[in-house]
Amino acid sequence: MKKILFVLLLCLSFCTVTLAEQDTTILSMPTKCFDAEGILPYIDGSFDEDFERKANGVIINTLRSMVKQIGQAGTFSYSVQLNRSSVVSVLLKAQNRNRILYKALNLDLTKGVDAPIYTFFVQNEEMTKALGNFDSYIFTDNGVYLKDKGHLKYDRFVPFAKILTNVRIGEAGRLFKIARLTRKSEKKILHIPKNSLFAVQLDSNPTTGYRWNADLPAKGEIIKVSSSFIMPTQEKQQTGTPGKEILFFYANTPGKYDINFHYNRSWEKFNIEQFITTVVVRE
């Protein structure tokens, strides 16, 4: 009996992980708002029904406001620009003859709200310079489209490659699919689509001055986003066991790249450890 329960729990755990990595289910909902008619997106099957209800409420309330502005008549529609397990970006359009409105919603399904861009990126001078003075934004698979003040459409594009070094690493997995590698990736090949992140976790002890580095393509086809360090557990700290250094990279250009990882001190020319992993980025 215990064995059966264990197998069932294992299956449930596997199913939960699998479902968590899936895109959000977005249904099309024919509806009427005042005298306007059209189709709205409807989010279904989320893990938290309360946040799902809030997100659907944001969609409906935004549409009502848009239809009021165009005279409470006409048509409306939507398009999905980004679909992840906890982030959905949709573009709403309302039209009444020659009156047209666009409104982007970047729905954070962990809160059920339309999230500001700085939920996912650090707000700093570099981001301000890259994004400029914008009124609204929408995520896509390749980057961010911005609507400037006074503009009708989201017609200014900023690729992720330009701002990714400012991503909040804790939120990165919500926007990008991340491939996870270890030292065992030596002499093996990683196949990933362009505009993907991959992370390499390696044993490291920075208190000795040694750090992991990577030789990347000179033209920026693959860029280093960030790195972090995980301390060893308290039981292992006394024995001098190294922690884990995690390097994050963004692949934005199709091609085949051999990346040389090396472990050394910045002031020394020799490496005490190194290996090569091949990354194939597909279109």
Salt bridges, closest charged atoms under 4 A:
ASP50 OD1 - ARG53 NH1 2.88
ASP108 OD1 - ARG174 NH2 2.39
ASP135 OD2 - LYS147 NZ 3.20
ASP141 OD1 - ARG84 NH2 3.19
ASP148 OD1 - ARG156 NH2 2.76
ASP155 OD2 - HIS151 ND1 3.34
GLU171 OE1 - ARG174 NH1 2.67
GLU186 OE1 - ARG183 NH1 2.56
ASP203 OD1 - LYS244 NZ 2.46
ASP215 OD1 - HIS262 NE2 3.08
GLU245 OE2 - ARG211 NE 3.06
GLU268 OE2 - ARG265 NH1 3.28
GLU273 OE2 - ARG183 NE 2.83
GLU283 OE2 - LYS194 NZ 2.62
